[in-house]
Amino acid sequence: MATLLDRVTENAAGRFYCDASCIDCDQCRTQAPEFFGRNDDGMSFLKRQPVTPEEIALVEEAMAGCATASIGDDGA
């Protein structure tokens, strides 16, 4: 489960985030490239937060499919 304390610094401010448990599998970046990017350390991050219900659903799908549960939702 993703933890706020391990949140990757490149994440866009907002509800969703990736943490340092990412293993660079590329699943989220392939599934939702408009939202997820890769930093120089090989970890994914949210480059922009979803806004519409459809965008939120896409990020939630990526979160559900994350093999290491590295994508979190702080519920804000």
MIVEXDREN-67173 format. One record per residue (C-alpha): residue number from 1; x, y, z negated. Coordinates in nm, 4 decimals. Each point is the difference from the previous one (the first is absolute). Layout:
N
{n NUM	u X	v Y	w Z};
...
! end
This chain:
76
{n 1	u 0.0000	v 0.0000	w 0.0000};
{n 2	u 0.1381	v 0.3421	w 0.0963};
{n 3	u 0.0930	v 0.2293	w -0.2878};
{n 4	u 0.0033	v 0.3777	w -0.0079};
{n 5	u 0.3310	v 0.0039	w -0.1874};
{n 6	u 0.1687	v -0.1704	w 0.2981};
{n 7	u -0.1688	v 0.2205	w 0.2616};
{n 8	u 0.2254	v 0.0746	w 0.2996};
{n 9	u 0.0820	v 0.3725	w 0.0047};
{n 10	u -0.0869	v 0.0471	w 0.3689};
{n 11	u -0.3697	v -0.0787	w -0.0544};
{n 12	u -0.2369	v 0.2791	w 0.0974};
{n 13	u -0.1741	v 0.1408	w -0.3051};
{n 14	u -0.3301	v -0.1692	w -0.0648};
{n 15	u -0.1830	v -0.3099	w -0.1029};
{n 16	u 0.1868	v -0.2714	w 0.1958};
{n 17	u 0.3707	v -0.0784	w -0.0296};
{n 18	u 0.2676	v -0.2639	w 0.0580};
{n 19	u 0.2388	v -0.1015	w -0.2744};
{n 20	u 0.3568	v -0.1310	w -0.0107};
{n 21	u -0.1072	v -0.3668	w 0.0118};
{n 22	u -0.0378	v 0.0300	w 0.3803};
{n 23	u 0.2005	v -0.2627	w 0.1919};
{n 24	u -0.0099	v 0.1771	w 0.3389};
{n 25	u -0.2244	v -0.2626	w 0.1619};
{n 26	u -0.1521	v 0.2663	w 0.2303};
{n 27	u -0.3578	v -0.1276	w -0.0444};
{n 28	u -0.1485	v 0.3313	w -0.1151};
{n 29	u 0.1931	v 0.2023	w 0.2588};
{n 30	u -0.1233	v -0.2311	w 0.2756};
{n 31	u -0.3583	v -0.0013	w -0.1236};
{n 32	u -0.0298	v 0.3726	w -0.0708};
{n 33	u 0.2969	v 0.1855	w 0.1553};
{n 34	u -0.1724	v 0.3366	w -0.0294};
{n 35	u 0.0116	v -0.0332	w -0.3799};
{n 36	u 0.3110	v -0.2030	w -0.0844};
{n 37	u 0.3621	v 0.0844	w 0.0693};
{n 38	u 0.3385	v -0.1502	w -0.0900};
{n 39	u 0.2670	v 0.1772	w -0.2005};
{n 40	u 0.3781	v -0.0390	w 0.0349};
{n 41	u 0.0005	v -0.2645	w -0.2760};
{n 42	u -0.2398	v -0.2212	w 0.1979};
{n 43	u -0.3071	v 0.0665	w -0.2120};
{n 44	u -0.3402	v 0.0990	w 0.1246};
{n 45	u -0.1688	v 0.3186	w -0.1131};
{n 46	u -0.3242	v 0.1856	w 0.0702};
{n 47	u 0.0908	v 0.2704	w 0.2476};
{n 48	u -0.3515	v 0.1392	w -0.0195};
{n 49	u -0.3009	v -0.0739	w -0.2132};
{n 50	u -0.3207	v -0.1325	w 0.1537};
{n 51	u -0.2942	v 0.2404	w 0.0018};
{n 52	u -0.2984	v -0.1537	w 0.1736};
{n 53	u -0.1780	v -0.3153	w -0.1180};
{n 54	u 0.1396	v -0.1827	w 0.3056};
{n 55	u 0.3558	v 0.1100	w -0.0792};
{n 56	u -0.0389	v -0.0995	w -0.3642};
{n 57	u -0.1282	v -0.3421	w 0.1076};
{n 58	u 0.3055	v -0.0460	w 0.2250};
{n 59	u 0.2435	v 0.0818	w -0.2816};
{n 60	u -0.1948	v -0.2248	w -0.2383};
{n 61	u 0.0277	v -0.2844	w 0.2553};
{n 62	u 0.3768	v 0.0510	w 0.0139};
{n 63	u 0.0078	v 0.0047	w -0.3799};
{n 64	u -0.1970	v -0.3272	w -0.0190};
{n 65	u 0.2355	v -0.1646	w 0.2500};
{n 66	u 0.3239	v 0.1128	w -0.1632};
{n 67	u 0.1994	v -0.3157	w -0.0857};
{n 68	u 0.1682	v 0.1637	w -0.2986};
{n 69	u -0.2908	v 0.2193	w -0.1160};
{n 70	u 0.2244	v 0.3027	w 0.0503};
{n 71	u -0.2815	v 0.2316	w 0.1086};
{n 72	u -0.1885	v 0.1615	w -0.2838};
{n 73	u -0.3076	v 0.2110	w -0.0589};
{n 74	u 0.0134	v 0.2259	w -0.3017};
{n 75	u -0.3761	v 0.0502	w 0.0217};
{n 76	u 0.0238	v 0.3789	w 0.0072};
! end
